[in-house]
């Protein structure tokens, strides 16, 4: 479960919607450069994209690495793409606007 903390009060915030949460452990969380979105990489094999203000899941890529766990995610500088790595020994490039897979490399 991802928790965001209010820095001044240290109160944690989590999504109250059960379908937003990952079903496995979380390996990494990365914010986009503009801070409006963040992505999470999970042992459940999915990548989730979250609204940085409401903390709601706005996009979901199940089986992002053919069912293998997703180890890391990184936004491109222009915010249009996401790079992910997984335990299937691949690095994958994703188009954020379409939520679609573009290319992989072994």
SULZIPE-V412573 format. One record per backbone hydrogen bond with DSSP energy under -0.5 kcal/mol. CO is the residue of the C=O (numbers start at 1). NH is the residue of the N-H. If there is no record, write none. Layout:
co:CO nh:NH
co:CO nh:NH
//
This chain:
co:4 nh:13
co:5 nh:7
co:6 nh:10
co:11 nh:6
co:13 nh:4
co:16 nh:18
co:17 nh:20
co:17 nh:21
co:18 nh:21
co:25 nh:27
co:25 nh:43
co:28 nh:41
co:30 nh:39
co:32 nh:35
co:36 nh:52
co:37 nh:32
co:38 nh:50
co:39 nh:30
co:40 nh:48
co:41 nh:27
co:41 nh:28
co:42 nh:45
co:42 nh:70
co:45 nh:64
co:45 nh:65
co:46 nh:42
co:47 nh:61
co:48 nh:40
co:49 nh:58
co:49 nh:59
co:50 nh:38
co:51 nh:55
co:56 nh:51
co:59 nh:49
co:60 nh:62
co:61 nh:47
co:61 nh:64
co:63 nh:66
co:65 nh:68
co:69 nh:71
co:69 nh:87
co:72 nh:85
co:74 nh:83
co:76 nh:79
co:80 nh:96
co:80 nh:97
co:81 nh:76
co:82 nh:94
co:83 nh:74
co:84 nh:92
co:85 nh:71
co:85 nh:72
co:86 nh:89
co:90 nh:86
co:91 nh:105
co:92 nh:84
co:93 nh:102
co:93 nh:103
co:94 nh:82
co:94 nh:96
co:95 nh:99
co:95 nh:100
co:100 nh:95
co:103 nh:93
co:105 nh:91
//
